[in-house]
Amino acid sequence: MFTGIIEQMAVVMDIHPAKDNKEFLMQSSLKSELKVDQSVSHDGVCLTVTRIEEDGYWVTAVRETLEKSNLSDWKKGRRVNVERSMKLGGRLDGHIVQGHVDQVAAVVDIEDQGGSWMFRFEYQDDAGKFLCVEKGSITVNGVSLTCFDVEKGAFSVAIIPYTYKHTGFSALTLGAKVNLEFDVIGKYVQRIMGADV
């Protein structure tokens, strides 16, 4: 479990194909605090640390992850948002995040609002399979955010200067693909109400 509060940026240093999977060598100052088998969120995707080396640590993305997220587009040098799993007894500053990406969205608008930024995203609605609700929680590339101007298959978020500077939002451009994780509580409510989630 994660909170959607990003700790660091990590850099993709190398990529190795492994049959249908991909292995990524990541470089981050968090490396000294990591251990093998630890879960770490990378742009909102929960990945397991498989080995640690002098120049970084390795994680593996399986085919399911590559198909449901933007990890298949990652190239060497890409900077990604990183968060270690939350500790029980700590503050939940964001919202409950599993690190299980539901789907990919595209950036369709970026507006500099004089001290903050508005980003608008569109995603495949899948006949209402996933819902974003007005003022509800959403995770975009692992960042816990609040939705507004919600429409079918689209929503906006506001990004404060701190988040813009300390996450990958400053590198996003129109058309960029981002990972979405919808609110897990909302998904369970949909299931209870009979929606196919």
N, C-alpha and C positions, 0 to 999 in steps of 0.2 A: 504494500500500500504506500501511496505517496500523497503529497498535499498540493502539488502544482506550484510550489514555491521553488524557483530555480536557484541552485547553489553556485553553479559554475558554468562556464562554457568549456566544451571539450573539442578537440580537433581530430578529424579522421586522418590518420597517418598512413594507413595501408588497408587494402581490401583484398581478401583471398576468397575465391570461389571454393566451395566445399560441397560438391555434387549439387543438390538443389538449394543449398544454403549459402550464406555469405558470412565470412568472418571479418570483423573490423578491428583494427588496431587503433585505440583511442589514446590521446594524450591529454592529461588533465592534472592539475595540481592536487586533485583528490586521490590520485593513484596511491600515495603512501598510506591512505586510510582505508583502502579497499582490500578485500580478500576474495579468494576464489570461492565461487558459489554465491556471492552476494548479488542481490538484485539492484540494478541501477536504471533509472529512467533516462533514456536518450531521446530527446525531442518527443517525449510522451510515450515512448515504447519501452516497456520493461524488458531489459536484457540481462542475462546472467554473465558475470565475470568468469571467464573460463581459464585464463592464465594471466599472470602479471610478469612483465619483463622490465628491464632497465629503462627502455624508452616508452613504456606505456602499458596498457592492459588490453586484453582481447575479449570481445563479446561475439556471440553468434546469433544471426537472425535466420530462422527457418523459413521455408517456403510460404507458409501461412502469413507470417509477419511481413515478408517481402511483398506479398500480394495485397495486403490490407493497409499498408503504410507507404510512406515516401522513401523508405530505406533503400529500395531498389534504385533510386535516383542518386544516392549519395556518391560523391566523388572525393578523392584525396584533397585535403585542405578545407573541407566543409567544417564549419563550426556548428555545434549542436548544443542544445540546452541539456544540462545534467542535473539530476537530483537523486540523492540516495534515499532509500526507503525510510519512512518515518519511524521514530521511536515511540513506543507506548509511553504515555505519561507526559509527552511533549505537547506543545500548542499546535492546533490544527489551523494554521494561518490561511490556508486556501480552502480546498474542499476535499472530500474523499476521492482519490484518484487511484485506479488500479494499474495503469500502465498498459491497458489493453485497448489498442486503437480500434475504433469502430469503422472509420473510413477516412478517406482523404478529401480535403476541400481545396478550392482554388481561391487565391486572393483576387478580388475583382475591383477593389477600390482602396486607395490609401489617401488619406486627407490629413495634411499638417494643420492642426487646429490651434497653432500658436501656443505651444507649451505642452501639448499632448498630441496624440495621433489617433485617428479613427481608421480601423481596418475593417473591410467588409469581405465576407467569405460566402461562397456558394458551394453547395454539396449536393450529391445525388440523393433525392428525398426518399427513394425506395418506398413509395406509397405510404409515407408516414411512419416508416419503421423506427426512425430515430427522431426525437423531437427536441428542439431547443425552445425553451420558454422564455418569455420576456422577464428580464432580471434574474434568470436562472444561471446556474454554473455550467461552464464548458471548459474543456482543456484543449488548447491549441498548441501543438508542438511541446506538450508537457507543461504549459503555463496555465495556471488556474485563472479564469477570467469570467466576467459577467456579460451575458448576451443582452443586446437591445436591438430595436428595430427588426424584430424577428418576423420573418415571412417564411412561407413554405420553401425549404431548401436554401435559406439564406439568413444571415445574422451579421451584426456588427459588434465590435468590441472597442473600448477606449484603452489606449496604452499611455501610461504616465511616463515621464522622462526616465525614471529609474529603471523601469522594466524595459523600455526601448534601448537603453544603454547596456544593460546587463544580461540581455537575452538575445536570441537570434532575430527579433523583430526588426532591428535596424537593417538587416540584410534582405528582408523580404521585398520582392518586387511584384508587379502585376503579373498574374498567371502562375505565381509560385505555388507549389503544392505543400500543404501542411497536414499534419496528423490531427484528427479529431477524436476525442473521447467524450461521449455524452455522459451526463450525470448518472451514476450507477443507481442512485435512489429512484430517479425518474424512470429508468429502464425497468426496475422491478415494479413500480407502480403501473407502468404500461402493461406489463405481463399480467399482473393481477386483474387489471381492467379488461383483459382479453385481447390486447394488441399483440401481434406476432413480432416479438423482439428476439 
